Amino acid sequence: MNTISNMPPKGTSDWFPEEYKKRKFIFDTWRKVCLSFGYEEYLTPVIESADVYRAKSGEDVGGKELMVMTDRAGRELAIRPEMTPSVTRMVSRIYESSPKPLRLFSIANFLRNEKPQKGRNREFWQLNCDIFGSNSLMADVEILQLAIEIMKEFGATKDQFIVYYNDRRLIEAIVTDFLKADVSKVAEATRILDKFGKINNDELVLRLKQEVGAKIDNTTILLDFLNLEEDAFEYVYQNYLKENEGIKDLMQIANKLETLGLGEYIKYNPSMVRGFDYYDGMVFEVYDRRDYLKRKGQLKTEDSFRSLFGGGRYNGLAGIFGGQSFPAVGFAPGDETTKIFLEEYGLFKNSTSEYKSYYLPVLDEKLTNKILELASILRKSETNVVKVGLDVQRMGKALEQANKMSVDYVVILGENELAEGKYLLKDMKSGEQVEIKI
């Protein structure tokens, strides 16, 4: 008989307990911050109509990366590759009757048929956090604030991460006014600009010219502008962006974040465009700050730093479900990029450090009932983790097993201890042993 591999499918992972502790720390931190801002938790099905993602998720996520299947009725379904279209579909069912704004978040797993690489698996988990029903800049500010506060809750500092932000209206102006491309080419040009830093500059410029018909009078100004050079930004701002509504909104957002003491975490970045087609306003991405230092020539390294997570405003997405469109803004950090960042900066905390673990070995078959009773008593404290032996053991074997399990204490209850109405508590680190009355 042919054997079946005991390895998980390519691009997925088994999380053994030690690994799961790290993921739980991430999930618990996400949930804690979202709840503190008044967001409510939800969940959608793991499968949707494939058209939900094909409509606005872009040519990669909504196309070649989509895991599609056909049900018995011949309908094409897809395993969710992202949450934004799904939660928008869900909200469209209740939007008219719900008080606004709706603040929602979920922590769920997703699947994309893409090439696994560092920081990107086929199966991954994300926090999705969104505000529905508000066009106010205050919603944009709150979403950015929430993203920053999540990073701070992990213990990250302003020297470790940076938030790049932009606006799709500015990107459209760059494409149509600065690059002199037709407005119909904005989406295609946006996807090419999204490759800045991922492909070499010559290829970027060539693709803009050949694929969208860009007329680039000064390549140096374009590349310096995309690379955050102040002089190039001032030139483009004065000639093409000064009266744009997007730049006016970004200035207000920056001012409010400055008032909150968060201004040093953010930086306008014209090359940050976000790859999804549904964004139509403010967009942002959180990066390791070393990316910014590298761009400015303050850090010499061959390493590349990819986005940790991002989001933005997507007011027009709900229209694909046949009803009215409604305003929405949100973001979605992933577990894998977050994990790598936390490991590199030593920010993982022991989420079980407040707990004390006990092992109660069965040293005598006749005492099993008493052992179970004592374990129940110890478990009444919410900070106690109590493991009971399942087989009779000699003391030496019991202590050996306790060491393998890395418990804090061993509870010793034999006939002599029971006769005296006590048990012995052995500290496995210090070796000290104390008597405690039952």
Secondary structure, 3 states (H helix, E strand, C coil): CCCCCCCCCCCCCCCCHHHHHHHHHHHHHHHHHHHHCCCEECCCCCEEEHHHHHCCCCCHHHHHCCEEEECCCCCEEEECCCCHHHHHHHHHHHHHHCCCCEEEEEEEEEECCCCCECCECCEEEEEEEEEECCCCHHHHHHHHHHHHHHHHHCCCCCCCEEEEEEEHHHHHHHHHHHCCCCHHHHHHHHHHHCCECCECHHHHHHHHHHHHCCCCCCHHHHHHHHCCCHHHHHHHHHHHHCCCHHHHHHHHHHHHHHHCCCHHHEEECCCCCCCCCCCCCEEEEEEECHHHHHHCCCCCCCCCCCCCEEEEECCCHHHHHCCCCCCEEEEEEEHHHHHHHHHHCCCCCCCCCCCEEEEEEECCHHHHHHHHHHHHHHHCCCCEEEEEEEEECCHHHHHHHHHHHCCCEEEECCHHHHHCCEEEEEECCCCCEEEEEC
